[in-house]
Amino acid sequence: MDLLIRKASIRDNPVLVDLAIAGGRIVAIEPDITAPAARIIDAAGRVALPGLLEPHIHLDKALLDRRMPAQTGTLAEAIRITGELKRHQQRADVLARSRAVLDMAVMHGVTALRAHPDVDPIQGLIGVETALELKAEYADLLDIQIVAFPQEGIIKAPATLDLLNEAMRLGADVIGGCPYVEPSAADAAAHIDRVFDLAARWGAPLDLHADFADDATDPRFATAGLIARRAIETGWHRRVTLGHVTSLAALMPDAAAPVIDRLAEAGIHIVSLPATDLYLGGRGDAASPRRGLTPVRRLRDAGVNVAFSSNNIRNAFTPFGKADPMLIGNLLAHAGQFGTAADQAYVIDMCTINAARAMGLAADYGLRVGARADLIILDTMDAAAMLADLPLRAFVIKDGRVSVTATQACVIHRKRGSASMPAE
Ligand SMILES: [Zn+2]
C-alpha cells in the first residue's frame, strides 16, 4: 500500500475509518487497517472529503484587477476595461496569472477544475494554448478540463467557428457557448444550433454560459428551455452544463416550472456562479436589488443537478475570490438561504459529487473503494460545521500523492493545547 490515512471522519459514517490507497486509488475503507504502508497520515479524527471541484473558472481573465483598476465598479466599466485588456493578452502573462490561480486552487483542496478560456478573433487561441500547457504542467496536482468558450459570440463573430474547431483539434475537451451576446433572439438560437453541431462533430460535452440577466424579458436571456430541448433531441442527455442561468430566478413559479422540468428531463447540469452573479446582479434595481442567483432550491427539488464555482477571480466583473470552493459555498449558502444542517450538507455536495457529475467525473470520484484517491483532510473534527468554519485544508491528496501539507495549522493547535494535528 502506498498511503494509509488513519482515523478519518467521513460524512454519514458514525465511526472513524482508515483509508488505504494504492496505485492512485482507494483500495479499502475500514476501521483499523493493519497492512503496511509506505506512508501513514494520522488524521486524528479530522474530516476527510473527496477533492473539491471548480467546474467553471476563467484562468485567462483572472487577476487583472490591478492592471487597469476599476474606478466606478459598474458593469459598463467592467466590459470596457476587460475588453481593452483582452486585446493585449501576452502568453507569458496569461501563464503567470493562470498559475497563480491554479496554485490557490491546489492549496484549497481543488483536485479538478474546468477552465473556460475565451476563443474569439480578439485573443485567438492564446487562452486554450496556455491552458493546454498548464494541463500538462499541473497534471500531478489537479486535472484541468478545457472549454473552448466563444465569449464574443459566433454569429456576430463568424471567424470564431474556425477557431472553435481548431481549439478542439488542439485538445480542448468541451464545447462552450454564450448565446446571450448575440444581437437577436434568432441569432442566439442559431448560436445554440452551432454549438450543438460542434458537440456532435467532436463527440464532446457542452458547457454554455446562459441566461445571465436579472429577468427573462429579453428572449436572448431565456434560452434554458430551448437548450434543454436541443439536448433531448440530439441525445446529449447529461452532457450539457449551463453556467449562471440567473434570469430563471425572476420567473414566477408557474412560469419557471416547465423550464425547470425540461432541464431535469434533459439531465442538464446547472453551475451557479454566486460571486459574479451577486456582484453584477440587480444593478438596475432602484430598491431592494435582486440577489441574482439561479433558483438553486427549486432546481434541486425538481431533480436538477446543481453545482457552483468561482467563475472569475479578481477582475472587473468579480473583484474577489481565491479559488476556494468552500468560500464560494459559504457565499451561496448566505445568498441562497441554505442554512439548516441538511442545506449545509447539500452545499458541500454541490462542490463535490454534484460538480463531479457536471464535469463527467462521477464514475471515478468520491470516498469509496475503487475511486481515484483525490481527497482532502480538513482541520476540523466537525463535518456539520465545515461551511461555517471554512477549515484549513490540512492535507490535499491527488492520485494518492500528498500535494499540500498545511503545517501552520499544527502550530496554532499546539499553542492551544488541543488534540493533536494530523501527523505522519
Ligand atoms: Zn464564466
Residues whose N, C-alpha, C, O or C-beta is under 5 A from the ligand:
A	BS01	ZN	N311
